[in-house]
Amino acid sequence: MAKIVAVRKDENGVINEYKLDNGSIIGVEQAVQMTKDGQIGDCNIGKTKDGKEVIRSNRDNNSSNNLDNLPIF
């Protein structure tokens, strides 16, 4: 199972790509599908206010592993 280790954000600070621990770089849609398929760990599917599916890190008491706080690549 893959793990997200870094993110890339657009000019508005919205995550638009993810870097996996195997070095692969994937977009939001692929990340959503891989999470649904159980291929990415420690994440779940959420929806934005406009209904778009996105991935979120699983809730815990550690904010440092939130997707928004991961290193930028």
Buried (B, 14 or more C-beta within 10 A) or exposed (E): EBEBBBBEEEEEEEBEBBBBEEEEEBEBEBBBBBBEEEEBEBBEEEEEEEEEBBBBBEEEEEEEEEBEEBEEE
